[in-house]
Amino acid sequence: MSILAQRIRIEPQAEPEPAIERLRLEDVSVFYGGIAAVKNVSFPIHQGEVLALIGPSGCGKTTLLRTLNRLTELTPSASHSGRILLDGEDIDEIVDTELRRRVAMVFQQPNPFPMSIFDNVGFALREQSRRRPRRHEIAPDVDRALQRAGLYREVRDSLDHSALRLSGGQQQRLCIARAIAQQPEILLMDEPCSALDPRSTATIEDLILQLREDLAVVVVTHNLQQARRIADRVAFMYLGDLVELGPTEQIFDDPVEVETREYVAGVFG
């Protein structure tokens, strides 16, 4: 052994900690009036990752997303089979309001409530409390949510103004703040940037990358470049089937399935 080798103590490399599995889908199918919109989908969702669902319109990705916190059950003709487990617990056994606190949703169009900026974020906090807390009691949590959503500096002097006066991008960040104020484990986002200008889109994308440090994010998007920019894993769906799921680089650069290769190449969609 050389003198140099003797002087250098090679420390063993620590094994990376396994990602925490938050949600698991097991053979999930979703039906509308007996017609399958999603067919036998299975995969895990981990904390600390962004999972993008891609595919052409009508392929089942939004239906699947809405099933993850049981929003599809609000449609009378909808039903599902298989199991969805949140931290090992079947979501059908969880009270719906508690489930939607833990698995929060941000929709395609910003939907702020017709009330003040403060009350929009405080609404969720008050709803989950057994007694109606006073403003000063929830103010720190409201401020924290607005800060995490990257909106606080822009609205800190106008918290009592109507949320409807905000721009489209600001309204979407307010909706994100409202969702994360409840400290969910998973954030579902259905085309969150489709109604926004490029600058607001970039802001939301940066925010998504920051939020994944504390929770799992599942995003439905038609924008393939967006999926490539923000996703750790990508699931390609077609005609209700999960065709392929894998790391972003693999899905876009070396897909296994012919349908995936043709879709990301723009042959159809």
C-alpha positions as CSV (number, residue, x, y, z in Angstrom):
1,M,0.0,0.0,0.0
2,S,1.4,3.4,-0.9
3,I,2.1,6.1,1.7
4,L,-0.6,8.2,0.1
5,A,-3.1,5.4,0.4
6,Q,-2.1,4.9,4.0
7,R,-2.8,8.6,4.8
8,I,-6.2,8.6,3.2
9,R,-9.0,7.1,5.2
10,I,-11.8,6.2,2.8
11,E,-15.1,6.6,4.6
12,P,-17.9,4.2,3.5
13,Q,-20.6,5.8,1.5
14,A,-23.9,6.1,3.4
15,E,-26.8,4.4,1.8
16,P,-29.5,6.9,0.7
17,E,-32.6,6.7,2.9
18,P,-35.5,5.1,1.1
19,A,-38.3,7.5,0.0
20,I,-41.4,7.5,2.2
21,E,-44.3,5.9,0.4
22,R,-47.4,8.0,0.9
23,L,-49.9,6.6,-1.5
24,R,-50.2,3.2,-3.2
25,L,-52.6,2.3,-6.0
26,E,-53.4,-1.4,-6.4
27,D,-55.3,-2.4,-9.5
28,V,-57.4,0.8,-9.5
29,S,-60.1,1.0,-12.1
30,V,-62.7,3.9,-12.4
31,F,-66.0,3.5,-14.2
32,Y,-68.6,6.0,-15.4
33,G,-71.9,4.2,-15.9
34,G,-70.1,0.9,-16.2
35,I,-67.6,2.2,-18.8
36,A,-64.0,2.0,-17.7
37,A,-62.2,5.4,-17.8
38,V,-59.2,4.0,-15.9
39,K,-58.1,0.4,-16.1
40,N,-56.2,-1.6,-13.5
41,V,-53.6,1.1,-12.5
42,S,-51.0,0.3,-9.9
43,F,-48.0,2.4,-8.7
44,P,-46.7,4.0,-5.5
45,I,-46.3,7.8,-4.8
46,H,-43.4,8.9,-2.6
47,Q,-42.8,11.9,-0.5
48,G,-40.2,14.2,-2.0
49,E,-41.1,13.6,-5.6
50,V,-43.1,15.1,-8.4
51,L,-45.1,12.6,-10.4
52,A,-46.4,13.9,-13.7
53,L,-49.4,12.2,-15.4
54,I,-49.3,12.8,-19.2
55,G,-51.4,11.6,-22.1
56,P,-53.9,12.8,-24.7
57,S,-57.2,14.3,-23.7
58,G,-59.7,11.7,-22.5
59,C,-57.0,9.1,-21.5
60,G,-58.1,9.0,-17.9
61,K,-55.4,11.0,-16.2
62,T,-57.7,13.7,-14.6
63,T,-60.2,11.0,-13.6
64,L,-57.3,9.1,-11.9
65,L,-56.1,12.2,-10.1
66,R,-59.6,13.0,-8.8
67,T,-59.9,9.5,-7.5
68,L,-56.9,9.9,-5.3
69,N,-59.0,12.0,-2.8
70,R,-62.4,10.5,-3.8
71,L,-63.6,13.5,-5.8
72,T,-64.9,11.2,-8.5
73,E,-67.4,9.8,-6.0
74,L,-69.2,13.2,-6.3
75,T,-70.3,12.1,-9.8
76,P,-73.4,9.8,-9.3
77,S,-72.5,7.5,-12.2
78,A,-68.9,7.0,-11.0
79,S,-67.5,4.0,-9.2
80,H,-64.1,2.4,-8.7
81,S,-62.5,-0.9,-7.9
82,G,-59.1,-1.8,-6.5
83,R,-57.5,-0.1,-3.5
84,I,-55.8,3.2,-2.8
85,L,-53.8,3.2,0.4
86,L,-52.8,6.4,2.2
87,D,-50.0,5.6,4.6
88,G,-51.2,2.0,4.5
89,E,-54.9,2.9,5.2
90,D,-57.6,2.4,2.6
91,I,-58.9,5.8,1.6
92,D,-62.4,4.4,1.5
93,E,-62.2,4.0,5.3
94,I,-61.1,7.6,5.9
95,V,-63.7,10.4,6.4
96,D,-63.8,12.4,3.2
97,T,-63.1,15.7,4.8
98,E,-60.1,14.3,6.6
99,L,-58.9,12.6,3.4
100,R,-59.1,15.9,1.4
101,R,-57.1,17.7,4.1
102,R,-54.3,15.1,3.8
103,V,-54.6,14.8,0.0
104,A,-55.2,18.4,-1.1
105,M,-56.2,19.5,-4.6
106,V,-55.5,22.5,-6.8
107,F,-57.6,22.8,-9.9
108,Q,-57.0,23.9,-13.5
109,Q,-58.8,27.2,-13.1
110,P,-57.9,29.3,-10.0
111,N,-61.0,29.3,-7.7
112,P,-60.5,31.7,-4.9
113,F,-63.4,32.2,-2.6
114,P,-65.2,35.6,-2.8
115,M,-63.6,36.8,0.4
116,S,-60.4,38.4,1.6
117,I,-56.9,37.0,0.8
118,F,-56.5,36.3,4.5
119,D,-59.9,34.5,4.8
120,N,-59.2,32.4,1.8
121,V,-56.2,30.8,3.4
122,G,-57.7,30.9,6.9
123,F,-60.9,29.2,5.7
124,A,-59.3,25.7,5.7
125,L,-57.6,26.3,9.0
126,R,-60.9,27.3,10.6
127,E,-62.8,24.4,9.1
128,Q,-60.5,21.9,10.5
129,S,-60.6,23.4,14.0
130,R,-63.2,22.2,16.6
131,R,-63.8,25.8,17.6
132,R,-63.6,28.8,15.4
133,P,-60.1,30.3,16.1
134,R,-59.6,34.1,16.2
135,R,-57.7,35.8,13.5
136,H,-54.5,36.3,15.6
137,E,-54.5,32.6,16.4
138,I,-54.3,31.5,12.8
139,A,-52.3,34.5,11.4
140,P,-48.9,32.8,11.7
141,D,-50.2,29.8,9.8
142,V,-51.8,32.0,7.1
143,D,-48.5,34.0,6.7
144,R,-46.5,30.8,6.6
145,A,-48.7,29.3,3.8
146,L,-48.5,32.5,1.8
147,Q,-44.7,32.5,2.2
148,R,-44.5,28.9,1.0
149,A,-46.6,29.7,-1.9
150,G,-44.4,32.6,-2.8
151,L,-47.1,35.2,-2.5
152,Y,-46.6,36.8,0.9
153,R,-44.4,39.7,-0.2
154,E,-46.9,40.7,-2.9
155,V,-50.0,40.7,-0.6
156,R,-48.7,41.3,2.9
157,D,-50.1,44.9,2.9
158,S,-53.5,43.9,1.3
159,L,-54.5,40.8,3.2
160,D,-58.0,42.2,3.8
161,H,-58.6,43.0,0.1
162,S,-60.7,40.7,-2.0
163,A,-58.9,37.7,-3.5
164,L,-60.8,38.3,-6.7
165,R,-58.7,41.4,-7.3
166,L,-55.5,39.3,-7.7
167,S,-54.1,38.4,-11.1
168,G,-54.6,34.9,-12.5
169,G,-51.1,33.8,-11.4
170,Q,-51.6,35.3,-8.0
171,Q,-55.0,33.6,-7.6
172,Q,-53.5,30.2,-8.4
173,R,-50.7,30.7,-5.9
174,L,-53.4,31.7,-3.4
175,C,-55.2,28.5,-4.1
176,I,-52.0,26.6,-3.5
177,A,-51.5,28.5,-0.2
178,R,-55.0,27.5,0.8
179,A,-54.3,23.9,0.0
180,I,-51.0,23.7,1.8
181,A,-52.2,25.6,4.9
182,Q,-53.7,22.3,6.0
183,Q,-50.3,20.7,5.9
184,P,-51.3,17.9,3.5
185,E,-49.1,14.9,2.8
186,I,-49.9,14.9,-0.9
187,L,-50.8,17.8,-3.3
188,L,-52.8,17.0,-6.4
189,M,-52.6,19.6,-9.3
190,D,-54.8,19.4,-12.3
191,E,-53.2,21.4,-15.2
192,P,-52.3,24.2,-12.7
193,C,-50.6,26.4,-15.3
194,S,-53.0,26.0,-18.3
195,A,-54.7,29.3,-17.8
196,L,-51.5,31.3,-16.9
197,D,-49.0,33.4,-18.9
198,P,-45.4,32.1,-19.3
199,R,-44.1,34.2,-16.4
200,S,-46.7,33.0,-14.0
201,T,-46.2,29.4,-15.2
202,A,-42.5,29.6,-14.4
203,T,-43.3,30.9,-10.9
204,I,-45.7,28.0,-10.3
205,E,-43.2,25.5,-11.6
206,D,-40.5,26.8,-9.3
207,L,-43.0,26.6,-6.4
208,I,-43.8,22.9,-7.3
209,L,-40.1,22.1,-7.1
210,Q,-39.9,23.7,-3.7
211,L,-43.0,22.1,-2.3
212,R,-41.8,18.5,-3.2
213,E,-39.3,18.8,-0.4
214,D,-42.0,18.4,2.2
215,L,-44.7,16.4,0.4
216,A,-45.6,14.4,-2.7
217,V,-46.9,16.2,-5.7
218,V,-48.9,14.7,-8.5
219,V,-49.4,16.9,-11.5
220,V,-51.6,16.3,-14.6
221,T,-50.2,18.2,-17.5
222,H,-50.6,18.3,-21.3
223,N,-47.4,20.3,-21.5
224,L,-44.6,17.8,-22.2
225,Q,-41.9,20.3,-21.7
226,Q,-43.4,21.2,-18.3
227,A,-43.4,17.6,-17.3
228,R,-39.8,17.3,-18.3
229,R,-38.8,20.4,-16.3
230,I,-40.6,19.5,-13.0
231,A,-41.2,15.8,-12.8
232,D,-39.0,13.1,-11.1
233,R,-41.2,10.4,-12.6
234,V,-43.7,10.4,-15.4
235,A,-46.7,8.2,-16.0
236,F,-48.0,8.0,-19.6
237,M,-51.7,7.0,-19.9
238,Y,-53.6,6.1,-23.0
239,L,-57.2,5.0,-23.4
240,G,-57.5,4.5,-19.6
241,D,-54.4,2.3,-19.4
242,L,-51.1,3.1,-17.6
243,V,-48.8,2.4,-20.6
244,E,-45.5,3.3,-19.0
245,L,-44.1,4.7,-15.7
246,G,-40.5,5.6,-15.1
247,P,-37.9,8.3,-14.4
248,T,-38.5,11.4,-16.5
249,E,-35.3,10.9,-18.5
250,Q,-36.3,7.4,-19.5
251,I,-39.8,8.3,-20.5
252,F,-38.7,11.1,-22.8
253,D,-35.3,9.8,-24.0
254,D,-35.6,6.1,-24.0
255,P,-39.2,4.9,-23.6
256,V,-39.9,1.2,-23.6
257,E,-43.3,1.2,-25.2
258,V,-44.0,2.2,-28.8
259,E,-47.1,4.2,-27.7
260,T,-45.0,6.3,-25.3
261,R,-42.3,6.9,-28.0
262,E,-44.9,8.1,-30.5
263,Y,-46.7,10.3,-28.0
264,V,-43.5,12.1,-26.7
265,A,-42.4,12.5,-30.3
266,G,-45.7,14.2,-31.2
267,V,-47.0,11.6,-33.5
268,F,-50.4,11.8,-31.8
269,G,-51.9,13.7,-28.9
